[in-house]
């Protein structure tokens, strides 16, 4: 079963999740909002796979990720306020 944020990650990847930068931190923060440890781990694995997408480097935007880090929270995701986490609605 896919995580409830799984579909949103497609759009999040467009923002550019990168390791060792604010985008990586934001991705991990979003994964920590998953309900169980198993779902969190699955989310992080999916995140790593999406980093290999060819358009990943082109889409990376550390500045946007920094802004989203300030407003993103599990509560925002639960309330479907995905834009606070740098995502768009799909």
FISEKE-258123 format. One record per atom (N, C-alpha, C, O): residue in three letters; x negated, y negated, z negated. Coordinates in steps of 0.2 Angstrom, whole numbers, plus 5000, padded with zeros to 4 digits. Example, Ala and Ser with C-alpha at 12.3 -4.5 7.8 and 13.67 -1.06 7.14 Angstrom:
2
ALA493450284961/ALA493850224961/ALA493450164961/ALA492950174958/SER493650114965/SER493250054964/SER493650004961/SER493349944960/
END
This chain:
90
UNK499650065000/UNK500050005000/UNK499649945000/UNK499149934996/UNK499749895004/UNK499349835005/UNK499549784999/UNK500049784996/UNK499049754997/UNK499149704992/UNK499549644994/UNK499649635000/UNK499949614989/UNK500349564991/UNK500049504994/UNK500349464998/UNK499449494993/UNK499049434996/UNK498649455003/UNK498349415006/UNK498749525004/UNK498349545010/UNK498449515017/UNK498049495020/UNK499149495018/UNK499349465024/UNK499049395024/UNK498849365029/UNK499049365018/UNK498749295018/UNK498049285019/UNK497749235021/UNK497649345018/UNK496949345019/UNK496749335026/UNK496149305027/UNK497149355030/UNK496949345038/UNK496849275039/UNK496449255042/UNK497349235036/UNK497249155037/UNK496749125033/UNK496349085035/UNK496549155027/UNK496049135023/UNK495349145026/UNK494949105025/UNK495349195030/UNK494649215033/UNK494549155038/UNK493949145039/UNK495049125041/UNK494949075046/UNK494549015042/UNK494148975045/UNK494649005036/UNK494348955032/UNK493648975031/UNK493248935029/UNK493449035031/UNK492749055031/UNK492549075024/UNK492249035020/UNK492649135022/UNK492349165016/UNK491649185017/UNK491549225021/UNK491249155013/UNK490549175014/UNK490149195007/UNK490349165002/UNK489749235008/UNK489349255001/UNK488849194999/UNK488649165003/UNK488749194993/UNK488349144990/UNK488549074991/UNK488049024992/UNK489149064992/UNK489348994993/UNK490148984990/UNK490349034987/UNK490348924990/UNK491048914987/UNK491548954990/UNK492048974986/UNK491548974996/UNK492049014999/UNK492049084996/UNK492549114996/UNK491449114995/UNK491449174992/UNK491749174985/UNK492049214983/UNK491549124981/UNK491849114975/UNK492649104975/UNK492949134971/UNK492849074980/UNK493549064980/UNK493949134982/UNK494449144979/UNK493649174987/UNK493849234988/UNK493949284982/UNK494449314981/UNK493349284978/UNK493349324972/UNK493949294967/UNK494249334964/UNK493949234967/UNK494549204962/UNK495249224964/UNK495649244960/UNK495349224971/UNK495949254973/UNK496049324972/UNK496649344970/UNK495549364973/UNK495549434971/UNK495749454964/UNK496049504962/UNK495449414960/UNK495549414953/UNK496349414951/UNK496549424945/UNK496749384955/UNK497449374954/UNK497849434955/UNK498449434953/UNK497549484958/UNK497849544959/UNK498049574953/UNK497749564948/UNK498649614953/UNK498849644947/UNK498449694943/UNK498349684937/UNK498149734946/UNK497749794943/UNK497049784945/UNK496849754950/UNK496649824941/UNK495849824943/UNK495849854950/UNK495349844953/UNK496249904951/UNK496149944957/UNK496349894963/UNK496049894968/UNK496849854962/UNK497049804967/UNK496549754968/UNK496449734974/UNK496249734963/UNK495649684963/UNK495149714967/UNK494849674972/UNK494949774966/UNK494349804969/UNK494549814977/UNK494149804981/UNK495149834978/UNK495349844985/UNK495349774989/UNK495149774995/UNK495549724986/UNK495549654988/UNK494849634990/UNK494649604995/UNK494349644985/UNK493649624986/UNK493349664992/UNK492949644996/UNK493549734993/UNK493249764998/UNK493549745005/UNK493149735010/UNK494149725005/UNK494449695011/UNK494149625013/UNK494049615019/UNK493949595008/UNK493649525009/UNK492949535012/UNK492749505017/UNK492549585010/UNK491949605013/UNK491949625020/UNK491549605024/UNK492449665021/UNK492649685028/UNK492749625033/UNK492549625038/UNK493149585030/UNK493349525034/UNK492749475036/UNK492749445041/UNK492249475032/UNK491649435033/UNK491249455039/UNK490849425042/UNK491449525041/UNK491049545047/UNK491449525054/UNK491149545059/UNK491949495053/UNK492349475059/UNK491949425063/UNK491649375060/UNK491949435070/UNK491549385074/UNK491649315073/UNK491149275074/UNK492249295072/UNK492349215071/UNK492249195064/UNK492349135063/UNK491949235060/UNK491849215053/UNK491449155052/UNK491549105048/UNK490849155055/UNK490349105054/UNK490649035057/UNK490448985055/UNK490949045063/UNK491248985066/UNK491748945061/UNK491848885061/UNK492148985058/UNK492648965054/UNK492448935047/UNK492848905043/UNK491848955045/UNK491648935038/UNK491648865037/UNK491448825041/UNK491948845031/UNK492048775029/UNK491948775021/UNK492448775018/UNK491348765019/UNK491148765012/UNK491548705009/UNK491748705003/UNK491548645012/UNK491848585009/UNK492648605007/UNK492848585002/UNK492948635012/UNK493648655011/UNK493748705005/UNK494248695001/UNK493248745005/UNK493248794999/UNK493148764993/UNK493448784988/UNK492748714992/UNK492648674986/UNK493248644984/UNK493348644978/UNK493548614988/UNK494248574986/UNK494748634984/UNK495048614979/UNK494748684987/UNK495248734985/UNK495048764979/UNK495548784975/UNK494448774977/UNK494248804971/UNK494548764965/UNK494648784960/UNK494648694966/UNK494848654961/UNK495648664959/UNK495848654954/UNK495948674965/UNK496748684964/UNK496948754964/UNK497548764962/UNK496548804966/UNK496848874967/UNK496848904960/UNK496448894955/UNK497448934959/UNK497548974952/UNK497949034954/UNK498349034959/UNK497949084949/UNK498449144950/UNK499149114950/UNK499549144953/UNK499249064946/UNK499949034945/UNK500149004952/UNK500749014954/UNK499748974955/UNK499848944962/UNK500049004967/UNK500548994970/UNK499649054967/UNK499849114971/UNK500449144969/UNK500849164974/UNK500649154963/UNK501249184961/UNK501849134963/UNK502349164964/UNK501749074963/UNK502249024965/UNK502249014972/UNK502648964975/UNK501949054976/UNK501849044983/UNK501648974986/UNK501848954991/UNK501148944982/UNK500848884984/UNK500148894986/UNK499648874984/UNK500148934992/UNK499548964995/UNK499048904997/UNK498448914998/UNK499348854999/UNK498948795002/UNK498448774996/UNK497948744998/UNK498648784990/UNK498248764984/UNK497548804984/UNK497048784981/UNK497648864988/UNK497048904988/UNK496748904995/UNK496348954997/UNK496848854999/UNK496548845005/UNK496848895011/UNK496548905016/UNK497448925009/UNK497748965014/UNK498348935018/UNK498648885015/UNK498548965023/UNK499148945026/UNK499648995026/UNK499549055025/UNK500348975027/UNK500849025027/UNK500849065034/UNK500849025039/UNK500949125034/UNK500949165040/UNK501649185042/UNK501749225047/
END
